[in-house]
């Protein structure tokens, strides 16, 4: 087979799957809203997702995506459900079954089990309106009848792509409804590259007694000792009321020393840089690094919420780089 032919086949497959997603988009209707409400209102139960074959693989992905975006859920193997695992389904649970045909034999026992308990909500995802699954669901979401990619229209391709996309649409809709944000996301992703990308200024800053805080009336001679003790190459200058008023860095000291002969006797308020750059503690570390590069500085003051005059920490560029953030 020629290379040109292979490329044409690949593009044809992708186009068919793109068309399937366009069809799915038109099916986001009242049923979609109803199933979102059922999932959102599941406060005292569990979200359980199952399917058979390729739909089972998609169901496992749904459960993983739901859980990582603020909707705790787990995958139930349909075959094992009929051999004892059905006990994982209890009152107040929401069961989501994914089946293109809606007639998978392994799912029928789960459908029957869920239908017997009025406190279990069953959501059916299928493309067959006259199927057992759709007829017995509390909410049935009808998928479009779409063409599968490949010869014969029988290989699960476009249908599973649509199922996968639908799961993402549900997960993100619930996530947005719950105001689940990047900080919540970070809490349940403590390891790996995602965790690194989501680290904040507050995660990396030096705080408490480690912050080189000095009074604005202090003389430079004493401030130099603080810089040497704290080993951060900077001091944060405060007013009498504890509000942040200025900053002096190693670079500033060199310039001051060249300008004034007796610079060690000068009060800090006369030589400091006023209004140092300060960022909120929940600012992403990668953004903090960008600010440093833009302003050509190596340290940032950290504050809580909108209280920029109260420094709760200091973030040095070295702290960010040591965390492999770039």
PEKAHU-V116834 format. One line per field, one symbol per residue. psi: psi as a letter, one per 40 degrees, with the letter a starting at -180 (. if undefined). Layout:
psi = ???
This chain:
psi = hidddddddddddddddddddddddeegadddddddddddegdeaihhhiiibddddddddddddddefeghiihhhddddefdedeehiieihhhhhhddeehddedddddddddhdehhhhhhiehdeiddddeidhhhhiihihiiihefehhcddddddddddddddddddddefhaddddddegeiadddddeiidddeihibeehghiideiidddddddddddfefiihhiideeihdaihiddddddddddhdfdeeiideeeihigihhiidehiddddddddddefieiiihihbegeehheihhiddddddefh.
